[in-house]
């Protein structure tokens, strides 16, 4: 099946030194850039993380410290990658939970403000879990009819990227409204639909430190817009101000902003908080 695209789609996967968005770094970035006319462009970057790769990661990915020692740091290739990805939507496997937040952090560390909020983010794992409830190997077997180990090496970003691309197209084939009799199992070949379907939380920042919640009036009643839909407001999702609107906290406890900026939080969380603070200062 050919993807129904209005702008290019980046299907990608990362391998990293670990799972900590603040402390860990990318060691491999692989992508397939799919154009609306069906053309496919592939890229694969091995990256020097500037730190030792843990032995368990070496065992998992096959990428060693020797492999990366002469490779560029992410900040060296960040501008090139940012330009390549500009104006694109993104798809991956578990990407909305890990790969997108990690990539956003690496861009910010390199001084590049890549605004993912303007991109549609499609997560084949979320689609898989919502449709069939299970990892990439199981999805590949289910949607592509083959054992993943027969076609790919596990835990290589370039291999996982290829598998994810095939899984996404297999999902669209399987849940095609023209062939799937159950209307609750229809998937539209449309990036807006798939991005909304991939959405699985109310996070404002990628780490979930700030989330969207229903706005309440002084009496604690929901506030609605002219169409009757609940209005949303950013609230803190951790710490002593959990559940409180961010804008309110910034007004009566301005030191909390400084504490977060100086703390062990992701660059993305600090960026989102700063944008809210700047927005509120203009309104004030």
N, C-alpha and C positions, 0 to 999 in steps of 0.2 A: 504494500500500500504506500502511495506517495502522501507525505504529510501535507496538510492544507495550511500553508504558511503565508502570512502577510509580510513577515520580515524574517531574517535568518534566525535559525535555532541552533544554539550551542549545546550539543549533548556532550557531557564531560564527566570526568572522574578524577579524584585526587588520591595520591598516596601521601601519607604524612608521618612525621616522627612519633605521633601519638594523637590523642583525642582532645587535648586541652587547647581551647581556642586562644588562650593567652600565651601559653608557654611553648606549644608545639608549632612545627613549621612544615610547609609543603616540600616533598622530595620528588614528586612526579605530578605533572599536570598533562592530561591527555584530553583531546576534544575532537569532535566531528562538527564542523560548521555546515549545516544543511540550509541551502538557499531555497527561496520560494519556487524557483524553476527546477528544483530537484538535484542540482549540483551538490556534491559533497567535497568538502575540503578538510583534510586531517592534519592535526598538529600534536606533537608529543614532546614535552620538555622535561628533562631530568634537571632537578634544581638542587643547588648546594644549600642546605638548611642553616649553615653556620653553627651547627651543633652536632654532637655525635648521634648517630642513628642507633636506637636501642637494639640489642641483639634479637629481641622478639619480633621487632619490625623487619629486621634483615631476614629472619627466618620466614616471615609471612610474605614479604614482597620480593625477596631476592635482590633488593637494592642495598648495596653496601656503602660504607664510608669511602672505600676506594672508588666506587662508581661515581660519586658526587664530588670528589675533592677538586676536580678541575672544571666543574660545571658552574654556570653563573648563579649568583644569588637571585632570589625572586625580585628584589628591587632593581636589579639590572635589566630584567626582561619585562618588568611590570608595565611600562609605558607601551611597549609593543603589544602585549597581551590585551591591555585595556583598549587600545585602538582596534585590535582585531575583534574584540567582543562588543564594541560600541554599537548601540542600536539593535542588539539581539535579545531574544528570549533565551531561557536556559532550561535544560532538562537533565536529570540525573537519577541516580538510584539512592535514596535516602539523602538527596542533595539539599532539600529544604532544611533538614535538621543539622547537617554537618558540612557538606562540601561548599555550599553557598556562604554560610557564616565564616568558614575558614578562609575562603578566597577573599571575602570582604575584608577580613582582618589583615591578610597579606597585602592587599592593595593599600589599605590605610597606613600600614607600617612603611610602605614605600612612598607615602605622601600623595597617593592618588585616591580621590573621592569618587569611586565608581558607584553610582546610584542604582542599586538593584531594585529600589522601590518603583522604578519606571519600567521594569522588566516583568514579563510573565514567567513565573517559576513553576515548572512542571516536574513532579516527582513520581517516577514510575513505581517506586516502592509503595507510596501512599495509594496510588491507583490499584496496585496489586493487592494490598491489604484490604482496601475497601471492597474490592470485587471478589477476591478469593480467600482473603485472610491468611501470608507466609513470608527468604533471602533471594538474592539474585540468581543463584543456581537453581532454586526451585522454580522461580519465575521463568527462567530460560527453558527449563524442561517443559513447563506447562504451556508456554506460549509459542515456543519454537520447535517443540517435539524432539529435542535432542539433549543429551547430557552435556552440560557446560564444559566439563573436563575433556570431552572429546574434541571441542572446538577451540578452547582457550586455556591459558595458564591463569590460575587463580591469583588474585591480589596483585595484578599489574594494571595500572590505570588505563593503559591503552587497550588491553584486552577487555577490561570491565566496561569501558566506554563502548566498544563494539557490541558487546552483549546487551548493554542497556538500550542502545539504539534499536537493536532487533526486537527486544522485549516491548519497547514502546510501540513499534509498528505492529507487532503481534497483538498487543492489547487492542489497538484500533481495529484490526481485522476481526478479532474475536467478538468484540462488543459493537460491531457495526450495526446501526439501527436498521439497516436494510436486511440483515440476516439474523439478528438476535431477537427472538420472539418476546423476551421479557423486557418491557419498557424500563424497568428499574435497573437494568443492566446495560443500558445504552451509553456509549461514549461517542461524543461528537468529535469529528476530526477538525477541531477548532481550538486554537491556542488559548483563547479567553476561557472557554469551557474547561479545558484541561488544567489550566492554572487554578481556576476556582475549585475544581475537583481535587486538586493536589493540596489545597490549603487545609491544614490540620490543626491550627491553633490560632490564638488571638494575639500573638507576639507583635509588639511594635519594633523592638530590636531583635536581632537573631537569637540572642542568648535567653530571651524570655524574662529579662529583669524588669521590663516595662511592657504592659499588656493593655489591650483595649478592653474597656468595661462599659456597661450601660451608664449613661449620665443620669444623675438623680437631682431633683430639685431640693429646696430647703426642707421639705416635708418628707424627703426620702422616696418620692414618687418618680418613676421613670419619665425622662424628658423625651418627647418625640418630635420629629420634623413635620413639615406640612403634609407629607404623605402618610403620616402615622407610624413611620419606622423609628425604632429607638435610636437616639443620638448616642454616639460613642465618645469616650474620653480616655486619655492615657492615664493609667494608674501604676504605681509601683507594685511589683510582684514579689518583693522580698523585704526583709529587715523590719525596722521599727515603724516604717510608714507603709507597710504592705496594705494594699487596698485603697490607699488615699490617692486622689488625683495629683499627678506630677506637678501641674501648674500651681496648685494650692500649696503643696509642700515647698516649692521653690520660693514662694512669697513669704511664708512664715518661718521657714528654716533654711535660709540661703546657704548656710554652712554645709548642708547635706550635699549640695552640688559640688562644692570644693572637695569634700570627702570622697565622693565617687570618682572625680577626675584624678585624684591622687592615689586611688586604690587599685586593687588587682582585678579590674573589670576590663572587658574587651573594649577595643577602640570603637567598635560599632555602638556599644551601649553608651559610651561617652559622647559619641557623635550625635546619636538620637537625642540624648538629654540636652546637649548644647543647642540643637535645633529647636527643641521645645522652649528652652529658656529665651532664645533670641526671638522666637515668634511671640511669646508672651510679653517681652519687653517692648516690642513694637505695638502690641495691642494696648499696653498700659500707657 
